[in-house]
Amino acid sequence: MQFAVLGALSASHFVNDMMQSLLLSIYPLLKGEFTLSFAQLGLITLTYQLTASLLQPLIGMYTDRHPKPFAVAVGMCFTMAGLLTLAYAHRYEGVIFAAALIGTGSSVFHPESSRIARFASGGSHGLAQSIFQIGGNVGSAVGPLIAAFIILPHGRTSIATVALVTVLAIGLMFRVALWNRNQHMKAAARRQAPTCQVAAYPARTIAWAIAILVVLVFSKYFYLASLSSFYTFYLMTKFHLPAQTAQIDLFVFLFAVAAGTILGGPIGDRVGRKRVIWASILGVAPFTLLLPYADLTWTCILTFVIGLVISSAFSAILVFAQELLPRRIGMVSGLFFGLAFGFGGIGAAVLGGLADHYGIEFVYRLCAYLPLLGVLTALLPEIGPKNGEDLAQDIGGDRTRLRPAAPARGS
């Protein structure tokens, strides 16, 4: 495993997602400055998330055939441009355009970064994805602190100063891209294809498994949208907390998300992805159902547990999908990162509208039932703890022995 490469990817992911989380974290500032409704705030998130979600699978499909290692640095440039636009926007439309630029940065950065992480994994794919993703989640957790202690006290234009940190990440990604190119990634992928494609899955099994994983991602990120976008307003409305204190509580939740992310991948390598998905999505349901009726202390405790548990699912879901389609790593990575952003954006827009009409507390009572969709995990095929060599359970009920992939010609 190339820990230096994974560390650089994680560090850049930290900077990328920290900067992107500023957009959500300064919603109270934007709401007051531009006199926005919850629905308009949701539209900002929708613009950002949809830009990322729609482009990511397309970019992933393209880079499967034409790898672009320097795309990771280009993505960071888009993110920096979006932040500079956000810092100096004078109208609501400018904020929307900034959100679109930030989303484009995500769409370019994530598919190729995920591919490089798998390439540098040394076979421990879950651990590699967790190392890569932990940087992003810690960055998302730190974003609200920057908003609370730098942006809110000093004004929106201070985002421009903070955005200069992306220059460091661009430099790191340029070095990683050089390493990736020097390793002749395309030739190495062809040589290593037989070890990656460890099983031949029936097309129906793949289709149904991907569909179920999509539903599980929907349940996870629709619920997370209710917390990441509106948790500060929930605390301010229900418990009358000041904005700065609410931002700190949001940081605690996002920190729990980061901690859970690092656990999901390596546990999935050892005990199997399906078990992790079971525990992460369905297992969080009791806590989400209790949350709307908790006092302030228990709200903080429950949201910490929810963030810790539910966040462990994504590494397992992503690697599960990559094992189903081992020759489409870029497309699969782009698809599921894109779905994560897209469902989060749609969730923010829909839930923002509901909050305007029925109140923010209604949103949390409604979303509490989303993790119950985790029961669909029972329909996923069985994949072995590490390499997927175990017997698969066909979703339609037929048990089919997986055959090792045929060796590539000339090997």
C-alpha positions as CSV (number, residue, x, y, z in Angstrom):
1,M,0.0,0.0,0.0
2,Q,1.3,3.4,-1.0
3,F,0.6,5.3,2.3
4,A,2.4,8.5,1.1
5,V,0.1,8.7,-1.9
6,L,-3.0,7.9,0.1
7,G,-1.9,10.5,2.7
8,A,-1.6,13.2,0.0
9,L,-5.0,12.3,-1.4
10,S,-6.5,12.4,2.0
11,A,-4.9,15.8,2.8
12,S,-6.1,17.3,-0.4
13,H,-9.5,15.8,0.2
14,F,-9.4,17.5,3.6
15,V,-8.7,20.9,2.0
16,N,-11.3,20.4,-0.8
17,D,-14.2,19.4,1.4
18,M,-13.3,21.9,4.1
19,M,-13.6,24.7,1.6
20,Q,-16.8,23.3,0.2
21,S,-18.4,22.9,3.6
22,L,-18.0,26.7,4.1
23,L,-20.8,27.1,1.6
24,L,-23.2,25.2,4.0
25,S,-21.7,26.7,7.1
26,I,-22.3,30.3,6.2
27,Y,-26.0,29.8,5.5
28,P,-27.0,31.9,8.5
29,L,-24.8,34.7,7.1
30,L,-26.2,34.4,3.6
31,K,-29.8,34.1,4.8
32,G,-29.5,37.5,6.7
33,E,-27.4,39.3,4.0
34,F,-29.6,38.3,1.0
35,T,-32.9,37.9,2.9
36,L,-33.3,34.3,1.8
37,S,-35.9,31.7,2.6
38,F,-35.2,28.1,3.6
39,A,-36.2,27.1,0.0
40,Q,-33.7,29.5,-1.5
41,L,-31.0,28.1,0.8
42,G,-32.0,24.6,-0.4
43,L,-31.6,25.8,-4.0
44,I,-28.0,26.8,-3.3
45,T,-27.3,23.3,-2.0
46,L,-29.2,21.8,-4.9
47,T,-27.1,23.7,-7.4
48,Y,-23.9,22.7,-5.8
49,Q,-24.9,19.0,-5.4
50,L,-26.5,18.6,-8.8
51,T,-23.5,20.1,-10.6
52,A,-21.3,17.5,-8.8
53,S,-23.7,14.6,-9.2
54,L,-24.5,15.0,-12.9
55,L,-20.9,15.5,-14.0
56,Q,-19.1,12.9,-11.8
57,P,-20.4,9.7,-13.6
58,L,-19.7,11.2,-17.0
59,I,-16.2,12.3,-16.0
60,G,-15.6,8.8,-14.4
61,M,-16.7,7.1,-17.6
62,Y,-14.4,9.2,-19.7
63,T,-11.4,8.7,-17.4
64,D,-12.0,4.9,-17.4
65,R,-11.0,5.0,-21.1
66,H,-8.7,8.1,-21.0
67,P,-7.1,8.5,-17.5
68,K,-6.4,12.1,-16.7
69,P,-4.2,12.1,-13.6
70,F,-3.9,15.9,-13.5
71,A,-7.7,16.2,-13.1
72,V,-7.3,16.1,-9.4
73,A,-5.4,19.4,-9.5
74,V,-7.8,20.9,-12.0
75,G,-10.7,20.1,-9.7
76,M,-9.1,22.0,-6.8
77,C,-8.8,25.0,-9.1
78,F,-12.5,25.0,-9.8
79,T,-13.2,24.9,-6.0
80,M,-10.9,27.8,-5.4
81,A,-12.6,29.8,-8.2
82,G,-16.0,29.1,-6.6
83,L,-14.9,30.3,-3.2
84,L,-13.5,33.5,-4.6
85,T,-16.8,34.1,-6.4
86,L,-18.7,33.4,-3.2
87,A,-16.5,35.9,-1.3
88,Y,-17.4,38.8,-3.6
89,A,-20.8,37.9,-5.0
90,H,-23.2,40.9,-4.7
91,R,-26.4,39.2,-5.7
92,Y,-28.1,35.9,-5.0
93,E,-27.4,34.8,-8.6
94,G,-23.7,35.2,-7.9
95,V,-24.0,32.8,-5.0
96,I,-25.7,30.3,-7.2
97,F,-22.9,30.6,-9.8
98,A,-20.3,30.1,-7.0
99,A,-22.1,27.0,-5.9
100,A,-22.0,25.6,-9.4
101,L,-18.3,26.2,-9.6
102,I,-17.7,24.4,-6.3
103,G,-19.8,21.5,-7.5
104,T,-17.8,21.3,-10.7
105,G,-14.6,21.1,-8.6
106,S,-16.1,18.1,-6.8
107,S,-17.1,16.4,-10.0
108,V,-13.6,16.6,-11.4
109,F,-11.7,15.9,-8.2
110,H,-13.5,12.8,-6.8
111,P,-13.6,10.1,-9.5
112,E,-9.9,10.3,-10.4
113,S,-8.9,10.6,-6.7
114,S,-10.9,7.5,-5.9
115,R,-9.3,5.6,-8.7
116,I,-5.8,6.6,-7.6
117,A,-6.7,5.5,-4.0
118,R,-7.7,2.1,-5.3
119,F,-4.6,1.9,-7.4
120,A,-2.5,2.7,-4.4
121,S,-4.4,0.3,-2.0
122,G,-2.2,-2.8,-2.4
123,G,-5.5,-4.9,-2.3
124,S,-6.9,-3.3,0.9
125,H,-9.5,-1.4,-1.0
126,G,-11.8,-0.6,1.9
127,L,-8.9,0.8,4.1
128,A,-7.6,2.8,1.1
129,Q,-11.1,4.3,0.5
130,S,-11.5,5.1,4.2
131,I,-8.1,6.9,4.3
132,F,-9.1,8.9,1.3
133,Q,-12.6,9.7,2.6
134,I,-11.5,10.5,6.1
135,G,-9.7,13.6,4.8
136,G,-12.9,14.8,3.2
137,N,-15.0,14.2,6.3
138,V,-12.6,15.8,8.7
139,G,-12.4,18.8,6.3
140,S,-16.2,19.0,6.3
141,A,-16.2,19.0,10.1
142,V,-13.6,21.7,10.3
143,G,-15.5,24.0,7.9
144,P,-18.1,25.1,10.4
145,L,-15.3,26.0,12.8
146,I,-13.8,28.3,10.2
147,A,-17.2,29.7,9.5
148,A,-17.8,30.3,13.3
149,F,-14.5,31.8,14.2
150,I,-13.3,33.5,10.9
151,I,-16.1,34.0,8.4
152,L,-18.9,35.1,10.7
153,P,-16.9,37.6,12.7
154,H,-14.9,39.1,9.8
155,G,-17.5,38.9,7.0
156,R,-18.0,37.0,3.8
157,T,-15.0,38.6,2.0
158,S,-12.7,36.7,4.4
159,I,-13.5,33.6,2.4
160,A,-11.0,34.8,-0.2
161,T,-8.2,34.6,2.3
162,V,-9.2,31.2,3.5
163,A,-9.4,30.0,-0.1
164,L,-5.7,30.5,-0.6
165,V,-5.1,27.2,1.4
166,T,-6.3,25.4,-1.8
167,V,-3.0,26.3,-3.4
168,L,-1.3,23.8,-1.1
169,A,-3.7,21.1,-2.1
170,I,-3.2,21.9,-5.8
171,G,0.6,21.4,-5.3
172,L,0.0,18.1,-3.5
173,M,-2.3,16.8,-6.3
174,F,0.3,17.8,-8.9
175,R,2.8,15.6,-7.2
176,V,0.4,12.7,-6.9
177,A,-0.5,13.1,-10.6
178,L,3.2,12.9,-11.5
179,W,3.5,9.7,-9.4
180,N,0.4,8.3,-11.1
181,R,1.7,9.0,-14.6
182,N,5.1,7.6,-13.8
183,Q,3.6,4.4,-12.7
184,H,2.0,3.9,-16.1
185,M,-1.4,3.5,-14.6
186,K,-3.2,2.3,-17.7
187,A,-0.6,-0.4,-18.4
188,A,-0.6,-1.5,-14.7
189,A,-4.4,-1.6,-14.7
190,R,-4.4,-4.1,-17.7
191,R,-1.7,-6.3,-16.0
192,Q,-3.6,-6.3,-12.7
193,A,-7.1,-6.7,-14.1
194,P,-7.3,-10.5,-13.4
195,T,-6.6,-9.9,-9.7
196,C,-9.2,-7.2,-9.5
197,Q,-11.9,-9.0,-11.4
198,V,-12.2,-11.8,-8.9
199,A,-15.7,-13.0,-9.8
200,A,-18.1,-13.1,-12.7
201,Y,-21.5,-11.9,-11.6
202,P,-24.7,-12.4,-13.6
203,A,-25.9,-9.2,-15.2
204,R,-29.2,-9.4,-13.3
205,T,-27.4,-9.7,-10.0
206,I,-25.2,-6.7,-10.8
207,A,-28.2,-4.6,-11.9
208,W,-30.3,-5.3,-8.8
209,A,-27.4,-4.9,-6.5
210,I,-26.5,-1.5,-7.9
211,A,-30.2,-0.5,-7.7
212,I,-30.3,-1.5,-4.0
213,L,-27.1,0.3,-3.3
214,V,-28.6,3.4,-4.9
215,V,-31.6,3.2,-2.6
216,L,-29.3,2.8,0.4
217,V,-27.3,5.9,-0.6
218,F,-30.6,7.8,-1.0
219,S,-31.6,6.9,2.5
220,K,-28.2,7.8,4.0
221,Y,-27.7,11.2,2.2
222,F,-31.3,12.4,2.3
223,Y,-31.1,12.0,6.1
224,L,-27.7,13.5,6.3
225,A,-29.0,16.5,4.3
226,S,-31.4,17.2,7.1
227,L,-28.5,17.5,9.5
228,S,-25.7,19.1,7.4
229,S,-28.0,21.8,6.0
230,F,-30.5,22.5,8.7
231,Y,-29.0,21.3,12.0
232,T,-27.9,24.7,13.1
233,F,-31.4,26.1,12.4
234,Y,-33.0,23.2,14.3
235,L,-30.8,24.0,17.4
236,M,-31.5,27.7,17.1
237,T,-35.2,27.3,16.7
238,K,-35.9,24.5,19.2
239,F,-33.3,25.3,21.9
240,H,-32.7,29.0,21.2
241,L,-29.0,28.6,20.8
242,P,-26.9,31.4,19.3
243,A,-25.5,30.8,15.8
244,Q,-21.9,30.4,16.9
245,T,-22.8,27.7,19.5
246,A,-24.9,25.9,16.9
247,Q,-22.0,25.9,14.5
248,I,-19.8,24.2,17.2
249,D,-22.5,21.5,17.7
250,L,-22.6,21.0,13.9
251,F,-18.8,20.5,14.1
252,V,-19.3,17.8,16.7
253,F,-21.7,16.0,14.4
254,L,-19.4,16.3,11.4
255,F,-16.5,15.1,13.5
256,A,-18.5,12.0,14.3
257,V,-19.1,11.5,10.6
258,A,-15.4,11.7,10.0
259,A,-14.6,9.1,12.8
260,G,-17.2,6.7,11.4
261,T,-15.8,7.0,7.9
262,I,-12.4,5.7,8.9
263,L,-14.0,2.6,10.6
264,G,-16.2,1.4,7.8
265,G,-13.6,0.5,5.2
266,P,-11.2,-1.6,7.2
267,I,-14.0,-3.3,9.1
268,G,-15.6,-4.2,5.7
269,D,-12.2,-5.6,4.6
270,R,-12.3,-8.0,7.6
271,V,-16.0,-8.9,8.1
272,G,-17.6,-8.1,4.7
273,R,-19.2,-5.0,3.2
274,K,-22.7,-6.3,3.6
275,R,-22.5,-6.6,7.4
276,V,-21.1,-3.0,7.6
277,I,-24.0,-1.7,5.5
278,W,-26.5,-3.6,7.6
279,A,-25.2,-2.1,10.9
280,S,-24.6,1.4,9.5
281,I,-28.0,2.2,7.9
282,L,-30.6,0.0,9.6
283,G,-28.7,0.1,12.9
284,V,-29.0,3.9,13.1
285,A,-32.8,3.8,12.9
286,P,-33.5,3.7,16.7
287,F,-31.4,6.8,17.2
288,T,-33.0,8.8,14.4
289,L,-36.5,7.9,15.7
290,L,-35.6,9.2,19.1
291,L,-33.9,12.4,18.0
292,P,-37.0,14.6,17.4
293,Y,-38.2,14.0,21.0
294,A,-34.8,14.5,22.8
295,D,-33.7,17.5,24.9
296,L,-30.6,19.5,24.1
297,T,-28.2,17.2,25.9
298,W,-29.6,14.0,24.3
299,T,-29.8,15.7,20.9
300,C,-26.1,16.3,21.0
301,I,-25.4,12.7,22.1
302,L,-27.8,11.2,19.6
303,T,-26.5,13.2,16.6
304,F,-23.0,12.2,17.5
305,V,-24.0,8.5,17.5
306,I,-26.0,8.9,14.3
307,G,-23.0,10.6,12.5
308,L,-20.6,7.9,13.8
309,V,-22.7,4.9,12.7
310,I,-24.3,6.1,9.5
311,S,-21.1,7.4,8.0
312,S,-19.4,4.0,8.1
313,A,-21.6,2.8,5.2
314,F,-20.2,4.8,2.3
315,S,-16.8,3.2,2.0
316,A,-18.5,-0.3,2.2
317,I,-21.1,0.7,-0.4
318,L,-18.5,2.2,-2.8
319,V,-16.1,-0.8,-2.6
320,F,-19.0,-3.2,-2.9
321,A,-20.0,-1.5,-6.1
322,Q,-16.4,-1.5,-7.4
323,E,-16.2,-5.3,-6.8
324,L,-19.3,-5.8,-8.8
325,L,-17.9,-3.8,-11.7
326,P,-14.1,-4.0,-11.3
327,R,-13.3,-2.7,-14.8
328,R,-15.5,0.4,-14.4
329,I,-13.8,2.0,-11.3
330,G,-14.0,5.6,-12.5
331,M,-17.7,5.2,-13.6
332,V,-18.7,3.5,-10.4
333,S,-16.8,6.0,-8.2
334,G,-18.2,8.9,-10.1
335,L,-21.7,7.4,-10.0
336,F,-21.8,6.9,-6.2
337,F,-20.0,10.1,-5.3
338,G,-22.4,11.9,-7.7
339,L,-25.4,10.2,-6.1
340,A,-24.2,11.2,-2.7
341,F,-24.0,14.8,-3.8
342,G,-27.2,14.7,-5.8
343,F,-29.3,13.1,-3.2
344,G,-27.9,15.5,-0.6
345,G,-28.8,18.5,-2.9
346,I,-32.3,17.2,-3.7
347,G,-32.8,16.5,0.0
348,A,-31.7,20.0,1.0
349,A,-34.1,21.6,-1.5
350,V,-37.1,19.3,-0.7
351,L,-36.5,19.5,3.1
352,G,-36.0,23.3,2.9
353,G,-39.4,23.6,1.3
354,L,-41.0,21.4,3.9
355,A,-39.3,23.5,6.7
356,D,-40.7,26.7,5.2
357,H,-44.3,25.2,5.2
358,Y,-44.4,22.9,8.3
359,G,-41.4,23.9,10.4
360,I,-37.9,22.6,10.9
361,E,-39.0,20.1,13.7
362,F,-41.4,18.4,11.2
363,V,-38.5,17.7,8.9
364,Y,-36.7,15.7,11.6
365,R,-39.7,13.7,12.6
366,L,-40.3,12.8,8.9
367,C,-36.6,12.0,8.1
368,A,-36.3,9.7,11.1
369,Y,-37.9,6.9,9.1
370,L,-35.4,6.9,6.2
371,P,-32.8,4.5,7.8
372,L,-35.5,1.8,7.8
373,L,-34.8,1.4,4.1
374,G,-31.7,-0.4,5.3
375,V,-33.8,-3.7,5.4
376,L,-33.1,-3.8,1.6
377,T,-29.5,-4.8,2.5
378,A,-30.9,-8.4,2.8
379,L,-31.3,-8.5,-1.0
380,L,-27.6,-7.8,-1.7
381,P,-25.4,-10.7,-2.9
382,E,-22.8,-12.0,-0.5
383,I,-19.3,-10.9,-1.1
384,G,-16.3,-12.2,0.8
385,P,-14.6,-10.0,3.4
386,K,-11.7,-9.1,1.2
387,N,-11.8,-10.2,-2.4
388,G,-15.3,-11.3,-3.0
389,E,-14.4,-14.9,-3.6
390,D,-17.2,-16.3,-1.5
391,L,-20.4,-17.8,-2.8
392,A,-22.8,-15.2,-4.1
393,Q,-26.5,-15.1,-3.3
394,D,-28.4,-14.1,-6.4
395,I,-31.1,-11.6,-5.6
396,G,-33.7,-13.5,-7.5
397,G,-33.1,-16.5,-5.2
398,D,-30.7,-18.6,-7.3
399,R,-27.4,-19.4,-5.7
400,T,-24.7,-19.2,-8.3
401,R,-21.1,-20.2,-7.7
402,L,-18.9,-17.3,-8.8
403,R,-16.3,-18.2,-11.3
404,P,-12.9,-16.6,-11.3
405,A,-12.5,-14.1,-14.1
406,A,-10.8,-15.4,-17.2
407,P,-7.1,-14.3,-17.5
408,A,-6.5,-11.5,-19.8
409,R,-5.0,-12.5,-23.2
410,G,-1.3,-12.7,-23.1
411,S,-1.0,-13.1,-19.4
